[in-house]
Amino acid sequence: MAKKKKASPATPGKNDAFISTVESLFSSNPFKSYNFRQVARQLGVTDKVSKEVVKSLLDKLTAREIIIELNRGKYKYNPDLLNDKILTATVEGVVDMKQTGKAYVAVPGLDEDIFIGAGQTGHALHGDTVRVHLFPMRRGRKVEGQIVEVLKRAKSQFVGTVQITGKFAFLIPDDVSVPVDIFIPGESLNKARHGQKAIARITDWPERSKNPFGEITQVLGTPGDNNVEMNSILASFEFPLQFRPDTLKEAEKIPEIIAESEAARRRDFRNIWTCTIDPADAKDFDDALSLRKLDNGEWEVGVHIADVSHYVRPKTALDKEAFDRGTSIYLVDRTIPMLPEKLSNMVCSLRPHEDKLCFAAVFTMNDKAEISSEWFGKTIINSNRRYNYEEVQQMIEGGEGDFKSELLILNQLATHLREERFKKGSIAFHTQEVKFILDANGKPLDTYIKEQKESNMLIEDFMLLANRRVAEKIGKKRGNVNPKTFVYRVHDEPNPEKLQKFSEFLIKLGYKLNTGSRKGVANSFNTLFEQIAGKGEKTMIETIAIRTMSKAEYSTVNVGHYGLAFTHYTHFTSPIRRYPDLMVHRLLEWYLEGKESVNKDEYEEYCVHSSEMERKAAEAERASIKYKQAEFLQDKIGQSFTGLISGVSKYGIFVELDGSKCEGMISLKYMDDDFYYLDDENYRVIGQHHGREFKLGAPVKIRVKRVDLQRKQMDFVLDPNY
């Protein structure tokens, strides 16, 4: 007689007992939704038979109305079962404050943000980490709650305009997401005058007071002055306006001459042709490329990166401030470097005809850029030529110039690397960058769109190669030995629901997105970008495509880079301007010397901080662009412009102007020829009586009605001739 097979631990033995476990998963997380794969994963079910059992149990729970099926195969606890009991559970999350005083709280693990009414926000401000008391769940209603405690303030200082009334004053914040003014007693003004820009910190917020109390900590100057406004943006994101004295003192002591003993320890590339290619106005040259033909006919390409770790040692004043800053910041009219100028523009910068210390990734490859060997280590170089992108582009397009043959070989190799990358599923995201032509006082005279050309891609592809191979060097598992702790640049898979929603949106515009597989998604994204090239909806679709993706960040947990289709990726190539690259240099050197793995938890904290500083820098950069766009339109009130509808809401139509990329809103209250309402299913605003529609991506002509420079807001009206 055959022996009866024993059920695996993951396989449900008794359905009644197992169904209780499934029900408990949903009732314990009443605001989360799961598909059957997620349920199976939570319960440790891995085999095919057990997964089918999970599917049938979900059907039973749905039939008994314990759970409800949402769209796209997601299930959630039935909210009607919560009607008769007040939830005492609280959750923690981060506040997204709206101009109206309402807020949403994002909670890790919850599918939707918790809605907080204007009277339920307590003393919370935008970005604060808070504790929320959840209200009973109702079918068809948003998850709602009340903020009961502020756990951590996102900001310690606020920038705004001082308004003095008698013996007291208010600071009116520049940030529209701060819905309250800060009360400043007369004795806390610190010589600030009415109408000046200043920085204030909150000192107290009495229980029954609508406004927080504060004091002025620094007067910035007169609104409208370019330096004042740029410093205001930096201060509002809590970036320092100058380096600490001990940091500058330490930087000044760094020698500019390289010791012969140091040069002797390194692989010498000073007699091998080397160049840098950067924007015309760049001063910090992070990376250089070397090229030489080997006797066997292959090419040796060196990716040489400024050896910042040689000069910036751990736990020094330079290192501590670089870590705190996290990154350089690129505002419209200036760069706020992560490192003092002595390092960023001089000692570390790979300037031509000067000996420079580098950390390099050197590759041997054939004419098709197929790599036969690689080497990582310290080098010394002397760059033959500093190029800007325009010079190299002219040579690629047929023009003459210095070392043209070397540059064309590098471009040919880069092209092969790029083709291989796209063949393996890399997504060719396109973004447009607006640039300003400024006068001597920083006032914008005109705008233009910066184009990504082949010369940019030449550099990009070699940097991607170095970043990928460095990450593989440390991160790939070899035999039974687990990889050592490392800093990765990760980009997770997109949320399936976001991807599905984007696919449905594209169908309404006449395009398709294959969401069946990872490679199918990548290929159809690239096909989509080719199809929309030159069309009115191009910018809008590209913007939404990027928003559909997960955000790239730094982590010690390697989940790969989805957008690039790399299993391993890091940031190795810009240590002058990014602190994670400096960490990568130190770790690579440490491991090349055969040393033990570093503490993972410690480095994960560094990664979280670096990701946060990167996000803040990006927001500051966007704020400076928004300010300059508003300033550009300030003297153009009443003038007409063409643009594309970039967004629709129940309040109005957002329009992005051609050329300048300035975005403003046409309020529905200004559209008095009909009663207009939002048809969010079809991304349009439509007139109830006459049926006139304004659809996302459609061309439109507007007139500038009003510009609020301090709040960086632009109001438009429809041009009468449109």
N, C-alpha and C positions, 0 to 999 in steps of 0.2 A: 504494500500500500504506500502510495506516495506521501511523503511527509508534507504536512500543511505548512505553507509559506508564512513566515512571520511578517506582519505589517511593519513598514518602516516607521520610525518615530514621528515623521512628518505627516504620515497618512492618517486621516481621521479614523478612529476606531468606531466610535458611536456618533452618528450624525447629531443626535439630540444634544450631547455634551459639546460637540464641536460647534453647533450653531449658536450655543450660548457664548462661546469664545468670540465668534465673529460679531455677534450682537454687542458684546461688551466692548469690542474695539471701536464700534461706531458710537455707542452711548458715552464712552469715556472721552471721545473727541467729537462732540456734537456739531462743531462748526467746520470740520474737515471733510473733504470728499475723497474717496478712493476708487480706483478701478480695480478689477479683480486681481490683476498682477500685483498691485500694491498691497492688497489684502493678503495675498499668498505670501508675499515677501515678509510682511509684518508677523505672520504666523509661522514662518520658517518652512513653508511648503515649497518643495522644489520639483517633485516629479510630476509628470504629465497627468496621471490618473488623479492625484490629489488635487491638482489645479482644477480639474473638471468638477470634482466634488465641491470646491469653493464656489465655482460658478453656479452650481445648482442651489447651494445654500443662499447665495445672494438673491436668486430668483424667489426662493421661499420667503426670505425676510421682506422682500419687496411685496409679495402677495399678501403677507400679513401686515403690511404698512408700518413695519418697524423702521425700515429704511425706504427712501424714495430714490428713484433713478433719475439722475439729471441727464442733460444732453451728453452725447459722446461717451456713453458707457461708464459714467461716474455715479457713485452712490453716496448718499449722505443720510445721517440720522434724521428721522421724521421730526420736523420742528413742532408739529402739533402735539407730540408727546411731552414737550417742554412747557406747554401753555399754562399748566396748573401749578407750576412750581417756579419760584424765583431762584435763579442760579446764584449761588454764593461764590462760585469759582471766580478767580481773577486771573488775568494774564498780563504779561509784560510785553511792551513793544515800543516803537518809535513813532513820534507824532509827525504827521504831515498837515501843517496848519494852513488853512485857506484864508484868503483875504476877508471873507465874510465872517470869520470867527468860528466857523465850523471846522472840524478836523477829521482826519482818518488816522487810525493807528495800525501800522504794519506789524504783525506778529509772526515770527518765524514758525512755519508749519501750517499756518492758516491759509486757506485758498483765497480768501477775500479780506480786505482791510476792514477794521471795525469802525463804524460811523459814530462820531461823537458830535452831538448837537452843540450849538453855540453856547448854551447855558450849562453845558456839562464838561467843559474843558478845564475847569479849575484854574490853576495858575501855570498851566503848561504852555510852552512856547514851541515853535517849529524845531524839529530835530531832537527834542528832549526824549529821554527814555522814561516811560511812565508805567504805572500799574493801573489797569482798567478793570472795573467791575462790569461784568456782562449782564445785559438785560435778557429777559425771556425771549426765546426765538419764536418768530411767527412765520408761517408759510408765506413765501413771496416777498418777505421783507429783508432788508439788509441786517447783517449782524450789528447790533448797537450796544453801546456801553457808556460808562461815565468814568472819567479820569479821577482816580481817588488819591493818587500820590505821584509826585515827581521824584523819580529815583536818581536821575542824573541830568544836569543841564547840558545841552549841546553847545551853548555859547556862554562865555563869561563876559563878553563885551559886545556893545551894539553901536553902530554908526548911524548918525542922523543929523538933523538940523535943530539947532537950539531956538526955542521960542520962549522969550522971557515975558512974564506977565506980573508986574509989581515985584513982590519979594520972592517969587518962586518962578520956576520954568519947567518946560517939558522938552524932552528930546523926542523929536518925531522921526522914528526909524526909517531909513531908506528902504529896507527890506519889506516888501508888501506882505510877506508871510508872517510878519510880527504885527498882530492886530491891535496892540495897545501902545500908547505913548508912555514914556518913562518920566515919572515925576521927579524933578530936581529941586530940592530946597535951595534957597538963595545962597546959603553958606557952602554949598557943594558945587557951585558953578566953576570954581577954579579959574576965574578971569575970562571965561567964555562969554562972548557977546551975542546979542540977539542976531539970528540969521546965519551964524557961523556953523560950519561942519565940525562935529566933535565926536569923540568916543566916550561912551558912558558904560559904567558897570552897575549891575543891580545890587543894592546893598540890603534890601528888605522888601518883602511883599506881604503886608499885613493881611490877615485872614479875610476881612470884609472889604478890603480895598480893591477897586477895579484896576488901578494902576500900580505897577511896581515902583518902589522908590530907588533912586540911584544917585550917582555922583559922576561928574565929568572927570575923566582921567587924562585926556589929551585933547587939545584944540588942534584941528587939522587945517583950518583956514576958511577961505571964502568959497562958497559953492560956485561951480562953473569953471574954476581954475583947474587946468588939466592935471597938475601934480596932486592937487587936493583930491580930485575925483578918483584918480588911480590909487592913491594911498587909502582912500575911503573903501575902495573895493577890497584891497589887501587886508585892511583892518577888520572889515565885516566878516571875512573868512578866518580871522585870527592869525594871519601870517605876519611875522615881524617886519617892521619897516626898516630895520637896519640890523647888521650883525652884532653879536655881543662883543664887548671889548676884549675878553680873553680869547675869543675865536680869532679876531683880527690880529691880536698880538702873536698868537701861535703861527698864523699864516705868514706873517712877516719874517719869521725866523727860518722859514723853509729855504734852503739854498737853491739857486737857479742853475748852478753848474753841477753836472753829473760827475760823480767820483769815478775814476778809472776802475777802481775795484768793483764797483757796481756794474759798470759796462761789461767787465770781463766775465761776470757771472751769467750773462745773458746771451741768447742766440743773436748774432749780429746781422742785421738786415740793412745796414747803412749804405752798402754798395749795391743793393738791389733796388730796382725802380719801384717807387712808392708814391702814392698821391692821396689827397683828401678831396672829397666832393661834398659841398655843403651849400646852403642858401647864401646868396650874395652878401647878406648883412650879418652872417654868423661870425661869432668870435670864439666860441668854444668848439674846437674840433675834436670830437670824441674818437672818431674812427678813421683808419687809413687802410688802403688796399695796396698790397705789393704783388708784383707779377714777374715771373721769369720762366723761360722755357728750359726744361731739363734735357739731359743728353738722350734720354729714352723717347723724347718727343712729347712727353706729357707736360702739363702746366703746373707750376707751384703757385698757388694763390694764398697770400697771407691776409687774414683779417686782423689788423692790429688795433687794439683798443687801449686808450690812455690808462696807464697803470696808476690809477688814483689810490689804490690800496697801499702802494709803496709810500705815499706821502701822508695819507689820512689813516692814522693808526687807531685801533679800538680804544675806547674810553678816554680819548683826548677831547679837548674842547671842540676841535674841528669836527670830530666824529659825532659828538653829542648833538651839536647844532645841525649837522647834516641829517642826522636821524630825525630830529624834531621837525625839520622842514620837509623831509621826505622826497622832495622833488624841486626842480626849478619851475618857475611860473612864467608863462609867456603871455603878457598882456599885449594889447594892441600896439603900444608905443615903447615898450621896454621889456627887458628880461630881468626877473628877480632870481638870481642864481642860487643854487643849493649850497655852493661853496664860494668863499670870498674870491674876488676878481684875480688876486695874485695866483690862485690855483686854477680857476675855471678858464681864464683868458690867457694865462701866461705859462706857468710851470707845467700844468697837465695838458694844455691845449696842444694838439699836434701841428704846430705851425711849421711852414716850409723852411727848409735849409737850417733846421735846428735839430740837434740830437734830442730824442725823446724816448722815455721809458714806456713800454707797452706790455700788455698781456695779450697773447695772440692765439688764434686758431688757424693753423696752417694746413692747407689741403693740397694733395696731389690729385690731379684729375686729367682726363683726356679731353679731346675737342668737344665731346658731348656733355661735359661736366659730370661724367661718371667718376666717383671718387675711389681711388685705389688705396690711399693712406691719409692719415691725419695726425697732427701733433698739436699739443696744447702746452704753452709755457711762456716764460718771460722773454721779451725781445727788446732790442734797442733799434730805432729807426732814424732815418733822416729823410723827410718827405721831399721829393723832387719838385712837386708842384701842388699848389692849392687851387682847385677849380671851384667855380660855382656851377649850379645845375644848368644854367643857360648856355655856358661855354661848351659843356659836354654835349648838350642836346644839339647844338649847331653842328658839331663834328659827326654825331650819329646821323644827322640829316644830310650830310654831304659836305659840310664846311671844313676848312682847314684849321689846324691848331697844333699846339705842342703835344708830342707823344700820342698822336692820333691813333697809330696802329695798336699801341698797348690798350688804349681805352676801348677801341672797337673789339679787341679780343675779350676784354672783361665783359663788354656788353653782350657778346655772342654767348659766352659761358653763362651769364646771368639769365639770358633768354631761355637756354636749355633748362636751367634750374626752375624757372617759372613754369615752363610747359609741363615739366614733370610734377610739379606741385599741384597744378590744376587737374592733371590727369588723375591724381590720387584723391581729389575731392576738395581742394582748397576753394573757398568762396571768394570771388572778386568783388568785395564790397567797394562801392564808390561813394566818396564824400566830397562835397565842395567846400572849399575854405575861402571865406571872404577876407580880403585885404584892403587896407586903407592907405590913401596918399594923404599925408598930414603936412600942415604948415609948421613953421618954427615953434608955434605955441601948442602944437598937438591937435589943432582943429582939423577935422576931416574935410579935405577938398574934393575927394572923389573915392570911388571904390572899384575893385576889380576882383574877379574870381581866380584864385590860384589853381592852375591846372597841374595834375599829376602826369608827368611825361616819362619817356623811356629812361632818361638820365636819373630820375628819382627812383625808378624801379630797379635800375642797375645796382645802386647802393642797397636798396631794400632787400633784394634777393640774397645778396651776400651776407647781410646782417641776419636775415632769417636762417640762413644756413648755419652760421656760427652759433646763434642762439639754440637751434635745434640740436646740433651735434654736441654742444657742451652739456645740454640737459640729458642727452642719451649717454654720454660718457659717464655721468654720475648716477643717473636714474635707472638705467636698464639693468634688469636682474641677470646676473651671470651665474649659472649653475644653481646651487642651493643658497647662495649668499644674497641676502636682501639688500636693496639699495640703501645707501646712507642718506641721512636727512639732508634735504636740499631745498632751495627756493625756486619754485616753478611759477611760470606765468600760465595760468589755467583759464580755459574758456569752456564752460560746461555746455551740455546739449540744451537746446531751447526747450522751454515749457511746451509740451504737446498741445495744450489748449490754445496757447498764444499762436502757435504755428498753424493750427487748424483755423483759428479766427482770421489770421492773415490770408490763408488760402481762400477762405470764403469771400473775403474782401476783394481779392484779386479776380475771382470768378465774375464778380459784379462789374469789374472794369474790363473783362474780356481776356484775362490772362489765367494761366494755370500754374499750380505748384504741386510737384509730386512729393507727398509726405510719406511715401511708403517705406523708404529706407534712408540711411544717412547719406549714402552716395547720391541717391535720387534727389534728395533735398538740395545737395550742393550743386549738382548738374542743372537742376531746374532754376535755382537761384541765378546761376551764371547765364543761363538762357534768357531768363527774365530781364536781367540787366542789359543784355544785348538788344532785346525787343523794345525796351523803353527808351533807349538812347535817342536823344533829340526830340522826345515827345513831351508834351505839357505836363504829364503826370510823373515824369522821371524823378524829380527831386522828392516829391511827396512819397512815392513808393519806396525809394531808397531809404528815406528817413524812417518809415514805418518798418521796413525790413530790419534795420539796425535795432530798433526798439523791440522787435520780436525776439531778438537774440538775448542770451544771457550776457551778463557783464563780465568782461575779463578782469581777473584779479590775481593777487599773489597768494600762494599757499604752499605749504610743505606737503600737502596731499595732492598727488598728481592725478588729475582726471583727464589730462590731455588738453589739446586746444582744438575745439570743434571747428571754428572758422577757418583755421589754417590746415586742418586735417592732419595735425601732428600728434603722435602719441606722447612725445616729450617736448617741452618747450620752456625756455627761461628767458630772462633779460640779462644779457652779458655785455651788450655793446654800447651802453651810455652811462658809465659810472660818474661822469662829471655832473650829470643832471638828474640821475635817478638813484636813490639810495639802495633799492633792491639789487641793482647791478653791482654795486660796491660789495654787498653781502655775497653775491654769487662769485665775484673775484676772490674774496677771502676764502670761501668754502672750497672753490676749485683748487686753489693753491694748497690748502690744508689737506685735501684728499689726494692730490698728486704726490704729496710727501708721505702718503701711506698712513695718515693719522686716523684716530677713531671718529665715529659719527658724533655729531654735536647733538645737543638737547633739542628734540623735536618741538616740545611745547613752547620753549623759549623762542625758537625761530618762527613758530606759527603766530605768536604775539607780534613779532616784528613784521610779519607779512600782513596781518590785519591792520596794523598802524600804517604801513606803506600804502595799502589799498585805499584807506580812508584819506590820506594826504593827497593821493593822486586824484581822488574824486573831488576833494575841495579845490585843488588847483584847477581842474577842468571847469568847475563852476565859476571860479574867479575869472578865468579866461573868457568864458561865455558872457559873464557880466560886463567885462570891459568891452567886448564886441557889441553887446546890446546898448551900452552907454554911447559908444561912438556912432552906432546906427541912429540912435535917437538924436544925437548932436548933429549928425549929417542932415536930418530932416527938419531940424529946429527952425531954420530960416526958409523953409519951403512950404510953409502953411498956405493952403489954397492951391498948390500946384498938383497936377495930375500925373499919375504913374500907372504902368501896367504891372500886373503880377498874377500869381496863381493862388487859388484858395488852398490854404495849407491846413485848415482845421475848421470844424463846425461845432457849435455848442448851442445850448438853449438861450445863451446870452447874445451870440453874434457869430460873425464869420471872420475867421483869421485869414489874412492875406499876406503872402510873402512877395515883396516887390522884386521885379526882374533886376539883375545886376547887383544891387546893393544888398539883397537878401534881407532887408529890413522887414520885420513882421509886426503888423498892427491889427487891430480889430475894428470891424464895422459893426457897431452895436445894432441890434434889431430895432431898438427904439428910434434909430435914425432912418429906418426903412419904412416910411409911412404910406407907401402906395398900396399896401396890403397887410394882412395879418400873417406874419411868417412864423412857422413852427419847425422844430427840429425833427427830421426823419432819420434817427440815428442808425436804423437798420441799413439804410442806403447812403449814409454819409452825405447828407444834403440838408439844406434849409429850403423849405418850399412855401410859396404863398397859398393861403387857404382858398381865396376866391378866384385868382387868375392863374394859379398853377405855375408861376414863374419859379424856377429852381436855381439854386446855387450849390453846385456839387464839388466835393473834394477833388482838387487837381484841375478844376476848370479855370480858364483865363478870365480875368476881370480887370476893370479899370477903376481906379479910386482917386479921391482927392484927400490930401492930408488935412485933417480937421484940427488936431491938437497934439502937442508933444509935451509929456511930463518928463523932463530930463532926469530929475532926482529919482523917480520911480522907474525910469527907462521904459516908459509906456508910450505907445503911438496909437492915436485914434484916427481912423479913416472913415470916410463916407463914400458911397458910390458916386462915381463921376456922372453928372446929369446926361452926358452924351453916350453913356454905356448902354 
